[in-house]
Amino acid sequence: MFNEMLPVKILKNIDEEYIEIIKPIIANKEFIKRKLYHHHENRSVYGHSLMVSLKSYHVAKKLGLDYKAAAIGGLLHDFYYKDWQTEEERKPLLESHGFVHPKEALENSKKIFPNLIDKKTANIIKRHMFPLTFIPPFYYESWLICFIDKYCSLEVFKTPKEWYKYVGLKKEEKNE
């Protein structure tokens, strides 16, 4: 479905410790379904989450932060219920994907991976969309995922014709 290539630079930085941390998540059938969910353009939610997780893991390690929470929180930050870009229903702005998916991702994460979700990881997931979530992140690791998620999402600027959907608008159908 996706012509997805994770950057070689990312793949070269996967080490055994990182794999051990994320193994229960990436082996899970429900998480694997995210390979079918659109994130931005030719990237799946699975690929995007892996990029955010791995970059956050490395930066957290360099900064002496909780790199396990960063790896897990980065991987689960977009663990929402369905592919939002294929949804037809129009919703009020504050009920649109950007505002509600952190809460959905946290609910899903607690349900599927209860043993991996502590206060810090929950805050990472729930606050990664700040300032849309209004309440700022509490932990350094939460701020880290917040920034790295936005950095990894900059690929949307390559396709200006698609920007409408990232701000919650629907493309108007032309009647001919």
DRENVEX-428378 format. One record per atom (N, C-alpha, C, O): x, z, y; atom name; residue number from 0. Coordinates in steps of 0.02 Angstrom, whole numbers, plus 32768, in hexadecimal, padded with zeros to 4 digits. Layout:
REM residues N
    x    z    y doke lotor
    X    Z    Y   CA   NUM
...
//
This chain:
REM residues 176
    x    z    y doke lotor
 8029 8000 7FC4    N     0
 8000 8000 8000   CA     0
 802B 8000 803F    C     0
 801D 7FDB 806E    O     0
 805E 8029 803F    N     1
 808A 802D 8079   CA     1
 80CC 800B 8069    C     1
 80E7 8012 8033    O     1
 80E5 7FE8 809A    N     2
 8128 7FCC 8094   CA     2
 8157 8000 80B2    C     2
 8174 7FF6 80E7    O     2
 815D 8037 808E    N     3
 817F 8070 80AA   CA     3
 81C6 8076 808F    C     3
 81D3 8077 8053    O     3
 81F3 8079 80BD    N     4
 8239 8084 80AC   CA     4
 824F 80C1 80D4    C     4
 824F 80C0 8111    O     4
 8262 80F5 80B1    N     5
 827D 812E 80D4   CA     5
 82C5 811C 80E7    C     5
 82E9 80FE 80C0    O     5
 82D9 812F 8124    N     6
 831D 811D 8139   CA     6
 8351 8137 8108    C     6
 834D 8170 80F0    O     6
 8383 810E 80FA    N     7
 83B9 8120 80CC   CA     7
 83DA 815F 80E4    C     7
 83EE 818A 80BC    O     7
 83E1 8166 8125    N     8
 8400 81A2 8142   CA     8
 83DB 81E1 812C    C     8
 83FA 8214 811E    O     8
 8399 81DC 8128    N     9
 8370 8215 8111   CA     9
 837D 8222 80C7    C     9
 838B 825A 80B3    O     9
 8378 81EE 809F    N    10
 837F 81F5 8057   CA    10
 83C4 820F 8042    C    10
 83CA 8233 8011    O    10
 83F7 81FC 8068    N    11
 843B 8213 8058   CA    11
 8444 825E 8065    C    11
 8472 827D 804A    O    11
 8418 827B 808E    N    12
 841F 82C1 80A0   CA    12
 83F6 82F0 8073    C    12
 83F2 832C 8082    O    12
 83D9 82D7 803E    N    13
 83B4 8302 8010   CA    13
 83E6 8324 7FE1    C    13
 840A 8302 7FBC    O    13
 83E7 8367 7FE3    N    14
 8414 838B 7FB6   CA    14
 83EC 83B2 7F82    C    14
 83AF 83B8 7F87    O    14
 840F 83CD 7F50    N    15
 83EF 83F0 7F19   CA    15
 83C6 842D 7F30    C    15
 8391 843B 7F15    O    15
 83E0 8451 7F61    N    16
 83BC 848C 7F7A   CA    16
 8379 8478 7F98    C    16
 8346 8499 7F8D    O    16
 8379 8442 7FBF    N    17
 833C 842A 7FDE   CA    17
 830A 8415 7FA8    C    17
 82CF 8426 7FAC    O    17
 8321 83F1 7F76    N    18
 82F6 83DB 7F3F   CA    18
 82D6 8417 7F1C    C    18
 829B 8416 7F0B    O    18
 82FD 844C 7F10    N    19
 82E2 8488 7EEF   CA    19
 82AC 84A9 7F19    C    19
 827B 84C2 7EFE    O    19
 82B5 84A8 7F5B    N    20
 8283 84C7 7F88   CA    20
 8241 84A1 7F86    C    20
 820C 84BF 7F83    O    20
 8245 845F 7F88    N    21
 8208 8436 7F8F   CA    21
 81EB 841E 7F4D    C    21
 81B5 8401 7F4C    O    21
 820E 8429 7F16    N    22
 81F9 840E 7ED5   CA    22
 81B0 841E 7EC3    C    22
 818C 83F1 7EAC    O    22
 8198 845C 7ECD    N    23
 8152 8468 7EBA   CA    23
 8120 8440 7EE4    C    23
 80E8 8434 7ECE    O    23
 8134 842D 7F1F    N    24
 8106 8407 7F4B   CA    24
 8107 83BD 7F39    C    24
 80D2 839F 7F2D    O    24
 8142 839F 7F36    N    25
 8145 8357 7F2A   CA    25
 8131 8343 7EE3    C    25
 8125 8308 7ED6    O    25
 812F 8373 7EB5    N    26
 8119 8365 7E71   CA    26
 80CD 836E 7E69    C    26
 80B2 835F 7E34    O    26
 80AC 8386 7E9D    N    27
 8064 8395 7E9A   CA    27
 803B 8355 7EA4    C    27
 8047 832F 7ED2    O    27
 8009 834B 7E78    N    28
 7FDF 830F 7E7A   CA    28
 7FBA 8308 7EBD    C    28
 7FB5 82D1 7ED8    O    28
 7FA2 833F 7ED7    N    29
 7F7D 833D 7F17   CA    29
 7FAB 8328 7F50    C    29
 7F97 8302 7F7C    O    29
 7FE8 8341 7F4F    N    30
 8017 832E 7F84   CA    30
 802C 82E4 7F7D    C    30
 8032 82C1 7FAF    O    30
 8035 82CE 7F41    N    31
 8048 8288 7F34   CA    31
 8014 8257 7F50    C    31
 8025 821F 7F63    O    31
 7FD4 826C 7F52    N    32
 7F9F 8241 7F6E   CA    32
 7FAE 822D 7FB6    C    32
 7F95 81FB 7FCE    O    32
 7FD7 8254 7FD8    N    33
 7FE7 8246 801F   CA    33
 8011 8207 8026    C    33
 801B 81EF 805E    O    33
 8028 81EB 7FEF    N    34
 804A 81AA 7FF1   CA    34
 8018 8173 8003    C    34
 802B 813E 801B    O    34
 7FD7 8181 7FF9    N    35
 7FA3 8151 8007   CA    35
 7F83 815B 804C    C    35
 7F59 8133 8061    O    35
 7F96 818F 806F    N    36
 7F7A 819E 80B1   CA    36
 7FA7 8181 80E7    C    36
 7FE4 818A 80E6    O    36
 7F88 815E 8117    N    37
 7FAE 8143 814F   CA    37
 7FC6 817C 817C    C    37
 7FA2 81AC 8188    O    37
 8002 8176 8194    N    38
 8017 81A2 81CA   CA    38
 801B 8177 8208    C    38
 7FEB 8173 822E    O    38
 8053 8158 8212    N    39
 805B 8129 824A   CA    39
 8076 80E8 8230    C    39
 80AA 80E5 820F    O    39
 8052 80B4 823D    N    40
 8064 8070 822B   CA    40
 8077 806A 81E1    C    40
 804C 8076 81B7    O    40
 80B4 805A 81D0    N    41
 80C7 804E 818A   CA    41
 80E2 808C 8167    C    41
 8106 8086 8135    O    41
 80D2 80C6 8180    N    42
 80E9 8104 8161   CA    42
 80AD 812B 8147    C    42
 807A 812F 8168    O    42
 80B5 8147 810C    N    43
 8080 8171 80F0   CA    43
 8089 81B9 8108    C    43
 80BD 81CB 8123    O    43
 8056 81E0 80FD    N    44
 805B 8228 810D   CA    44
 8092 8247 80E2    C    44
 80B7 8272 80F9    O    44
 8097 8231 80A4    N    45
 80CB 824A 8077   CA    45
 8111 823C 8093    C    45
 813A 8269 8097    O    45
 811D 81FD 80A7    N    46
 815F 81EB 80C2   CA    46
 816E 820F 8103    C    46
 81A6 8227 810E    O    46
 813D 8213 812F    N    47
 8146 8235 816F   CA    47
 8155 827F 8163    C    47
 8183 829B 8181    O    47
 812F 829F 8138    N    48
 8138 82E6 812A   CA    48
 817D 82F4 810C    C    48
 819C 8326 811D    O    48
 8193 82C9 80E0    N    49
 81D5 82D0 80C3   CA    49
 820B 82CB 80F9    C    49
 823C 82F1 80F9    O    49
 8204 829B 8127    N    50
 8235 8294 815D   CA    50
 8236 82D3 8189    C    50
 826C 82EC 8199    O    50
 81FB 82EB 819C    N    51
 81F8 8327 81C6   CA    51
 8216 8363 81A2    C    51
 823D 838A 81BF    O    51
 8206 836A 8163    N    52
 821E 83A2 813A   CA    52
 826A 83A1 8134    C    52
 828C 83D3 8140    O    52
 8286 8368 8122    N    53
 82CE 8363 8117   CA    53
 82F5 836D 8158    C    53
 8327 8391 8159    O    53
 82DF 834D 818E    N    54
 8301 8357 81CF   CA    54
 82FE 83A0 81E5    C    54
 832F 83BB 81FD    O    54
 82C3 83BE 81DC    N    55
 82BA 8404 81F0   CA    55
 82E5 8433 81C6    C    55
 8303 8462 81E0    O    55
 82E9 8425 8186    N    56
 8313 844C 8158   CA    56
 835C 844B 8170    C    56
 837C 8480 8174    O    56
 8376 8410 817F    N    57
 83BC 840B 8195   CA    57
 83C9 842C 81D8    C    57
 83FA 8450 81E0    O    57
 839C 8422 8208    N    58
 83A5 8440 824A   CA    58
 839F 848C 8244    C    58
 83C7 84B1 8263    O    58
 836F 84A5 821E    N    59
 8366 84ED 8216   CA    59
 83A4 850C 81F6    C    59
 83BA 8542 820A    O    59
 83C1 84E9 81C5    N    60
 83FE 8502 81A5   CA    60
 8437 8507 81D8    C    60
 845C 8539 81DA    O    60
 843F 84D4 8201    N    61
 8475 84D4 8234   CA    61
 846B 850A 8267    C    61
 849C 8526 8281    O    61
 842C 851A 8277    N    62
 841D 854D 82A9   CA    62
 8417 8593 828D    C    62
 840C 85C3 82B2    O    62
 841F 859A 824C    N    63
 841A 85DC 822C   CA    63
 83D2 85F6 8229    C    63
 83C7 8632 8229    O    63
 83A3 85C8 8226    N    64
 835C 85DA 8222   CA    64
 8345 85DA 81D9    C    64
 836C 85CA 81AC    O    64
 8306 85E9 81CE    N    65
 82E9 85EB 818B   CA    65
 82DC 85A3 8174    C    65
 82A7 8587 8180    O    65
 830E 8586 8154    N    66
 830A 853F 8140   CA    66
 82D9 8533 8108    C    66
 82BF 84FC 8101    O    66
 82CB 8566 80DF    N    67
 8298 855E 80AB   CA    67
 8253 8556 80CA    C    67
 822D 852A 80B7    O    67
 8243 8581 80FA    N    68
 8202 857C 811D   CA    68
 81FD 8539 8141    C    68
 81C8 851A 8143    O    68
 8235 8523 815F    N    69
 8235 84E3 8183   CA    69
 8229 84A9 8152    C    69
 8203 847B 8162    O    69
 8248 84AB 8119    N    70
 823F 8476 80E7   CA    70
 81F7 8474 80CD    C    70
 81D9 843F 80C9    O    70
 81DC 84AF 80BC    N    71
 8198 84B2 80A1   CA    71
 8165 84A2 80D8    C    71
 8137 847A 80CD    O    71
 816C 84C1 8112    N    72
 813D 84B5 8149   CA    72
 813F 846C 8160    C    72
 810B 844F 816F    O    72
 817A 844F 8162    N    73
 8181 8409 8175   CA    73
 815F 83DB 8143    C    73
 8142 83A8 8157    O    73
 8162 83EC 8104    N    74
 8143 83C3 80D1   CA    74
 80F7 83CA 80D0    C    74
 80D4 839A 80C0    O    74
 80DE 8404 80E2    N    75
 8096 8411 80DE   CA    75
 8071 840C 8121    C    75
 8035 8416 8124    O    75
 8095 83FD 8157    N    76
 8075 83FE 8199   CA    76
 803C 83CB 81A1    C    76
 800F 83D6 81C9    O    76
 803D 8395 817C    N    77
 8007 8363 817E   CA    77
 7FE3 835D 813B    C    77
 7FCD 8326 8128    O    77
 7FDB 8394 8118    N    78
 7FBB 8395 80D6   CA    78
 7F6F 839A 80DE    C    78
 7F50 83C8 80C4    O    78
 7F53 836B 8104    N    79
 7F0B 836B 8112   CA    79
 7EE5 8346 80DC    C    79
 7F03 832A 80AE    O    79
 7EA2 8346 80E2    N    80
 7E75 8332 80AC   CA    80
 7E6F 82E8 809F    C    80
 7E69 82D3 8066    O    80
 7E70 82BE 80D4    N    81
 7E64 8277 80C8   CA    81
 7E89 824D 80FC    C    81
 7EA3 8266 812D    O    81
 7E8B 820C 80EF    N    82
 7EAD 81DD 811B   CA    82
 7E82 81D4 815A    C    82
 7E50 81B1 8159    O    82
 7E97 81F4 8190    N    83
 7E6F 81F5 81CE   CA    83
 7E69 81B0 81EE    C    83
 7E3A 81A4 8213    O    83
 7E98 8183 81E2    N    84
 7E96 8142 8202   CA    84
 7E62 8113 81E3    C    84
 7E50 80E0 8200    O    84
 7E49 8125 81A9    N    85
 7E16 80FB 8189   CA    85
 7DD0 8117 8193    C    85
 7D9F 80FA 817C    O    85
 7DCB 8150 81B4    N    86
 7D8A 816F 81C0   CA    86
 7D63 814A 81F6    C    86
 7D7F 8138 822A    O    86
 7D24 813E 81E9    N    87
 7CFA 8117 8217   CA    87
 7CD6 8143 824A    C    87
 7CC7 812C 8282    O    87
 7CC7 8181 8238    N    88
 7C9F 81AD 8263   CA    88
 7CC3 81BE 82A4    C    88
 7CFE 81D1 82A3    O    88
 7CA0 81B7 82DC    N    89
 7CBC 81CC 831C   CA    89
 7CAE 8216 8326    C    89
 7C76 822D 8318    O    89
 7CDF 823A 833D    N    90
 7CD8 8282 8346   CA    90
 7CE8 8293 838E    C    90
 7D0D 826F 83B0    O    90
 7CCD 82CC 83A6    N    91
 7CE1 82E3 83E9   CA    91
 7D2C 82F0 83EA    C    91
 7D4A 82FF 83B7    O    91
 7D4A 82EA 8424    N    92
 7D93 82EF 842C   CA    92
 7DB0 832D 8409    C    92
 7DE0 8327 83E3    O    92
 7D94 8367 8416    N    93
 7DB0 83A5 83FA   CA    93
 7DA5 83AC 83AE    C    93
 7DBF 83DA 838F    O    93
 7D7E 837E 8391    N    94
 7D74 837D 8349   CA    94
 7D99 8342 8328    C    94
 7D93 8337 82EC    O    94
 7DC0 831F 8350    N    95
 7DE5 82E5 8335   CA    95
 7E23 82FC 830F    C    95
 7E38 8336 8313    O    95
 7E3F 82CF 82EB    N    96
 7E77 82DC 82BD   CA    96
 7EAF 8305 82DC    C    96
 7EC5 8337 82BE    O    96
 7EC7 82F2 8315    N    97
 7F00 8314 8334   CA    97
 7EF4 835E 8340    C    97
 7F23 8386 833E    O    97
 7EB6 8370 834C    N    98
 7EA6 83B6 835A   CA    98
 7E97 83DE 831A    C    98
 7EA6 841A 8318    O    98
 7E7A 83BF 82E7    N    99
 7E62 83E5 82AD   CA    99
 7E8F 83E2 826F    C    99
 7E8A 840D 8244    O    99
 7EBB 83B0 826B    N   100
 7EE0 83AA 822C   CA   100
 7F11 83E2 821E    C   100
 7F1F 83EF 81E4    O   100
 7F2D 8405 8251    N   101
 7F59 843E 823E   CA   101
 7F33 8474 8218    C   101
 7F4E 8491 81E8    O   101
 7EF6 8482 822C    N   102
 7ECE 84B5 8209   CA   102
 7EBD 849C 81C2    C   102
 7EC1 84C3 8193    O   102
 7EAB 845C 81BC    N   103
 7E9D 843F 817A   CA   103
 7EDB 8442 814D    C   103
 7ED6 8453 8112    O   103
 7F14 8432 816A    N   104
 7F53 8432 8144   CA   104
 7F63 8479 812B    C   104
 7F79 8482 80F3    O   104
 7F57 84AA 8156    N   105
 7F64 84EF 8141   CA   105
 7F33 8505 810A    C   105
 7F48 8525 80DA    O   105
 7EF4 84F5 8111    N   106
 7EC2 8506 80DD   CA   106
 7ED5 84E7 809A    C   106
 7ED4 8508 8067    O   106
 7EE7 84A7 809C    N   107
 7EFB 8484 8060   CA   107
 7F3A 84A3 8041    C   107
 7F3E 84AC 8005    O   107
 7F6A 84B3 806C    N   108
 7FA9 84D0 8054   CA   108
 7F9E 8514 8034    C   108
 7FBB 8522 7FFF    O   108
 7F74 853D 8052    N   109
 7F65 857F 8035   CA   109
 7F41 8579 7FF2    C   109
 7F4C 85A0 7FC5    O   109
 7F16 8546 7FED    N   110
 7EF0 853C 7FB0   CA   110
 7F1D 8522 7F77    C   110
 7F19 853A 7F3F    O   110
 7F47 84F1 7F86    N   111
 7F6F 84D0 7F52   CA   111
 7FB2 84F4 7F46    C   111
 7FC9 84F5 7F0D    O   111
 7FD0 8510 7F7A    N   112
 8012 8531 7F73   CA   112
 8011 8578 7F90    C   112
 8038 8587 7FBC    O   112
 7FE5 85A4 7F77    N   113
 7FDF 85E6 7F95   CA   113
 8020 860F 7F94    C   113
 802C 8637 7FC1    O   113
 8049 8605 7F61    N   114
 8088 862A 7F5C   CA   114
 80BE 8612 7F8C    C   114
 80F1 8633 7F93    O   114
 80B3 85D9 7FAD    N   115
 80E6 85BF 7FDC   CA   115
 80D4 85CD 8025    C   115
 80FC 85C0 8052    O   115
 8098 85E7 8031    N   116
 8081 85EF 8076   CA   116
 8085 8638 808B    C   116
 805E 8662 8074    O   116
 80B5 8646 80B8    N   117
 80B9 8688 80D7   CA   117
 80A7 8681 8121    C   117
 8092 864B 8136    O   117
 80AE 86B6 8148    N   118
 809B 86B4 818E   CA   118
 80C1 867D 81B5    C   118
 80A3 865A 81DD    O   118
 8101 8678 81A8    N   119
 8129 8647 81CC   CA   119
 8116 85FF 81BA    C   119
 810D 85D5 81E7    O   119
 810F 85F2 817A    N   120
 80FD 85AE 8165   CA   120
 80B7 859D 817E    C   120
 80AB 8564 8192    O   120
 808A 85CD 817C    N   121
 8046 85C2 8196   CA   121
 8049 85B1 81E1    C   121
 8025 8584 81F7    O   121
 8072 85D3 8207    N   122
 8078 85C6 824E   CA   122
 8097 8580 825A    C   122
 8082 855D 8288    O   122
 80C7 856D 8231    N   123
 80E5 852B 8237   CA   123
 80AF 84F5 8230    C   123
 80AA 84C8 8259    O   123
 8086 84FB 81FC    N   124
 8052 84C9 81EE   CA   124
 801D 84CA 8225    C   124
 8009 8495 823E    O   124
 8005 8505 8235    N   125
 7FCC 850B 8263   CA   125
 7FDD 84F9 82AC    C   125
 7FB1 84E4 82D1    O   125
 801C 8501 82C0    N   126
 802F 84F7 8306   CA   126
 8059 84B8 8312    C   126
 8071 84AE 834A    O   126
 8062 848E 82E0    N   127
 808F 8455 82E9   CA   127
 8076 8421 831B    C   127
 809D 83F8 8333    O   127
 8037 8423 832C    N   128
 801B 83F3 835C   CA   128
 8017 840E 83A3    C   128
 7FF6 83F0 83CE    O   128
 8038 8446 83B1    N   129
 8039 845F 83F5   CA   129
 8052 8428 8423    C   129
 8084 8409 8413    O   129
 8033 841B 845B    N   130
 8001 8443 8480   CA   130
 7FB9 8434 846D    C   130
 7F8C 8453 848A    O   130
 7FAB 8407 843E    N   131
 7F65 83FB 842B   CA   131
 7F46 8438 840B    C   131
 7F09 8441 8410    O   131
 7F6D 8461 83EA    N   132
 7F52 849D 83CA   CA   132
 7F4A 84D6 83FD    C   132
 7F32 850C 83EB    O   132
 7F5C 84CB 843B    N   133
 7F54 84FA 8472   CA   133
 7F82 8537 846C    C   133
 7FA5 8547 849C    O   133
 7F81 8559 8434    N   134
 7FAA 8595 842A   CA   134
 7FF0 857D 8413    C   134
 7FF5 8558 83E2    O   134
 8024 8592 8436    N   135
 8067 857B 8424   CA   135
 8080 8598 83E2    C   135
 8068 85CB 83CB    O   135
 80B1 8577 83C4    N   136
 80D1 8592 8387   CA   136
 80F0 85D6 8395    C   136
 8104 85E5 83CD    O   136
 80F4 8600 8361    N   137
 8110 8643 8369   CA   137
 8159 8647 8354    C   137
 8181 8669 8374    O   137
 816B 8625 831E    N   138
 81AF 862A 8302   CA   138
 81DA 85F0 8319    C   138
 81C1 85BB 832C    O   138
 821C 85FA 8319    N   139
 824B 85C4 8329   CA   139
 823F 8588 82FA    C   139
 8240 854F 830F    O   139
 8235 8598 82BA    N   140
 822A 8563 8289   CA   140
 81EB 853B 8298    C   140
 81E8 84FF 828C    O   140
 81B9 855C 82B3    N   141
 817B 853A 82C5   CA   141
 8187 850A 82FF    C   141
 816E 84D2 82FF    O   141
 81AE 8520 8330    N   142
 81C1 84F4 8368   CA   142
 81E9 84B9 834E    C   142
 81DF 8480 8364    O   142
 8216 84C6 8320    N   143
 8240 8491 8304   CA   143
 8216 845A 82E4    C   143
 8221 841F 82F2    O   143
 81E6 846D 82BA    N   144
 81BB 843A 829A   CA   144
 8192 8417 82CE    C   144
 8187 83DA 82C9    O   144
 817A 843B 8300    N   145
 8152 841E 8336   CA   145
 8179 83E5 8357    C   145
 815E 83AF 8363    O   145
 81B8 83F1 8367    N   146
 81E2 83BF 8388   CA   146
 81F7 8386 8359    C   146
 81F4 834B 836B    O   146
 820B 8398 831D    N   147
 8222 8364 82ED   CA   147
 81E8 8338 82D8    C   147
 81F1 82FB 82CE    O   147
 81AD 8354 82D0    N   148
 8171 832B 82C0   CA   148
 8165 82F7 82F7    C   148
 8158 82BD 82E8    O   148
 816A 830C 8335    N   149
 815F 82DD 836C   CA   149
 8197 82A8 836E    C   149
 818A 826D 837A    O   149
 81D4 82BE 8362    N   150
 820D 828F 8360   CA   150
 8202 825A 8328    C   150
 820B 821F 8334    O   150
 81ED 8271 82ED    N   151
 81E3 8243 82B5   CA   151
 81A6 8216 82BF    C   151
 81A0 81E2 829F    O   151
 8179 8229 82ED    N   152
 813E 8201 82FA   CA   152
 8147 81CE 8332    C   152
 8119 81A9 8342    O   152
 8181 81CC 8350    N   153
 818D 819D 8387   CA   153
 8188 8154 8373    C   153
 8186 8128 839E    O   153
 8186 8147 8332    N   154
 8181 8102 831B   CA   154
 8142 80DF 8334    C   154
 813F 80A2 8335    O   154
 8110 8106 8349    N   155
 80D2 80E7 8363   CA   155
 80DF 80BE 83A1    C   155
 80B9 8090 83B0    O   155
 8113 80CD 83C6    N   156
 8121 80A9 8403   CA   156
 8138 8062 83F6    C   156
 813C 8039 8425    O   156
 8147 8052 83B8    N   157
 815B 800E 83A6   CA   157
 811F 7FDE 83A5    C   157
 8128 7FA1 83A7    O   157
 80E2 7FFA 83A1    N   158
 80A6 7FD1 839A   CA   158
 8072 7FE5 83CF    C   158
 8042 8007 83BF    O   158
 807C 7FD0 840E    N   159
 804E 7FE3 8444   CA   159
 8005 7FD0 8437    C   159
 7FD8 7FF1 8450    O   159
 7FF9 7F9B 8412    N   160
 7FB4 7F85 8405   CA   160
 7F8E 7FB7 83D9    C   160
 7F51 7FB4 83D4    O   160
 7FB1 7FE4 83B9    N   161
 7F92 8016 838D   CA   161
 7F8B 805B 83AD    C   161
 7F72 8089 838E    O   161
 7FA2 8063 83EB    N   162
 7FA2 80A5 840B   CA   162
 7F5C 80C3 8410    C   162
 7F55 8100 840E    O   162
 7F29 8099 8418    N   163
 7EE5 80B2 8421   CA   163
 7ED2 80E5 83EB    C   163
 7EB1 8117 83FA    O   163
 7EE6 80D8 83AC    N   164
 7ED0 8105 8376   CA   164
 7EF5 8148 8377    C   164
 7EDB 8179 835D    O   164
 7F2F 814A 8395    N   165
 7F55 8189 8397   CA   165
 7F3D 81B7 83CE    C   165
 7F51 81F2 83D0    O   165
 7F13 819E 83FA    N   166
 7EF5 81CA 842D   CA   166
 7EAB 81D4 841F    C   166
 7E86 81EC 844A    O   166
 7E95 81C3 83E2    N   167
 7E51 81D1 83CD   CA   167
 7E1D 819E 83DF    C   167
 7DE1 81AD 83DD    O   167
 7E32 8162 83F1    N   168
 7E01 812E 8402   CA   168
 7DF6 8100 83C7    C   168
 7E21 80F9 839B    O   168
 7DBE 80E0 83C5    N   169
 7DAF 80AF 8392   CA   169
 7DB2 806A 83B2    C   169
 7D9F 8061 83EC    O   169
 7DCA 8039 838D    N   170
 7DCE 7FF5 83A5   CA   170
 7D87 7FD8 83A9    C   170
 7D61 7FDC 8379    O   170
 7D77 7FBB 83E1    N   171
 7D35 7F9D 83E9   CA   171
 7D33 7F5A 83C5    C   171
 7D61 7F31 83CC    O   171
 7CFF 7F4F 839F    N   172
 7CF6 7F0F 837D   CA   172
 7CDB 7EDC 83AF    C   172
 7CAE 7EEB 83D6    O   172
 7CF7 7EA0 83AF    N   173
 7CE1 7E6B 83DB   CA   173
 7CA9 7E44 83BA    C   173
 7CB0 7E2B 8382    O   173
 7C70 7E3F 83DD    N   174
 7C38 7E17 83C3   CA   174
 7C3F 7DD0 83DE    C   174
 7C44 7DC6 841B    O   174
 7C3F 7DA2 83B1    N   175
 7C46 7D5C 83C7   CA   175
 7C09 7D34 83B9    C   175
 7C08 7CF8 83C8    O   175
//
